Amino acid sequence: MMLDNFVSAEELARQAGLSSKVCELIRNKNLTAFVITLGCQQNEADSERIRGVLRSLGYTITQDETIADIIIVNTCAIREHAEKRALSIIGRYKHNKTRNPDTIIGVCGCMPAQEHRLNQLKHSYHYVDFVFGTGSLHRLPEFVYNALTKGKRMFVMDEERPKIAEGLPVIRESAHKAWVSIMYGCNNFCTYCIVPYVRGRERSRLPEDIINEIKALVDSGCKDITLLGQNVNSYGKELEGGYNISYLLREIASLEGEFWVHLMTSHPKDASDELVHALGAGENIANCFHLPLQSGSDAILKKMNRHYDIERYMSIINKLKQTHKDIVLTTDIIVGFPGETDDDFEKTLDIIKQVEYDSVYTFLFSPRRGTPAYEMENQIPEHIKKARFERLNEVQNEISRAKNEAMIGKTVKVLVDGKSKNNDQIYTSRTEGNKIVHFEADEDYTGKFINIKITRADTFALYGEI
């Protein structure tokens, strides 16, 4: 079962030994750790394990970066803005080191997996103690032990196919919502995307490990579980035994308990008929699907190396609508890809109008060094990108508002996220399609399923009463 995909028991035991040594070194010192996360849900999931490992080393997790004895910045590389923000944040921690030279500062995530960023961290951020890639999280005890005892800086980047480490401790941000990574890496090499270069090739967790994790979450009271992967539709391709995402969904659907399962994210080229039907395997499989389009133009999709055309994409959408009544559909769109003409953009608008997505995540094209799109000719000027961006959002906002207004008078099941920051009687919740619903209540329903009758709607939220 591709056991070379997994960190060996011997290596995990070595890290456990180093963990014990760190615990002994900092015993009775009341040291604290702070982790800041930038980027996607996968980074959020990684940070939950980073916090878990740090706690196992003997650190107390804090939300106050000014007092932390160890600070770890989990970075993103999906866009230039994200990298600049990460570097700015790392820069301000120089003051922490000045105030307390014993402060340990680490950097991880996608950004340092790029050679030019790694070199920048080496040569311009001398106060950073260690840097590691997304596949080296299990070695955190080693990095901390080295920083405490040797003081020599460590820079550890992943192999092309990093290994999966099972059994790492985790501190989840929420008691009723959880991220569960089912696979890591990506094999698609879309021409605009840096992910395959910074997270490595696809490798899937074993289904029994995933099922056991989900069962434990449900048993603990978790109500909303999101299965994570750069392309969850290709789950299991390298595993022996014929496992795939459809098998996984059917196994999850058979678990007892009241909970929802979402997928994030799917690639159209691997969205099979079997998967479409598996979405109906049980009531706990949420009736929603996020299917990134990126562009409505076949010419642009080919330049993006997306491996599908609009005919194929629309066939999946139509099957989803035919098979699952009232399914909530969402998508991603990149505006201003190199060479995108006015006609290409109009084709994207046409698809948005045809599909009538419940919501669209729109991104201005951001050239990423190291990707083919970075070197492409006919880069679109910023003012044209922004004009198209605004027009697309205007079209989608009208659709989103109309779809939300159509829900007025209906009663929907929601999972309550918690109280409003500004009003103790206003609560925020979400439907299984991730639509935001606000309501008033005297009782705290956080983490519970309840029914809400929708009384009002706007573009981005619904309002109702119990």
ABEGO torsion letter per residue (X at the ends): XGAAABBBAAAAAAAAAAAAAAAAAABGAGBBBBBBBBEBAAAAAAAAAAAAAAAAAGBBBBABAAABABBBBBBBAABAAAAAAAAAAAAAAAAAAAABAABBBBBBEAAAABAAAAAAAAAABAABABBBBAAAAAAAAAAAAAAAAAGBBBBBBBBABBBBBBGBBBBBABAABBBBBABBEBAAGBAABAAAAAAEBBBBBBAAAAAAAAAAAAAAGBABBBBBBABAAABGAABBGGBBAAAAAAAAAABBEBBBBBBOBBBAAABBAAAAAAAAABAABBBBBBBBAGBABAAAAAAAGAGBBAAAAAAAAAAAAAABBGBBBBBBBBBGBBGBBAAAAAAAAAAAAAAGBABBBBBBBBBBBGBAAAABBGBBBAAAAAAAAAAAAAAAAAAAAAAAAAABGBBBBBBBAEBBAABAABBBBBBAAGBBBBBBBABBABGBBBBBBBABBBAABBBBBX
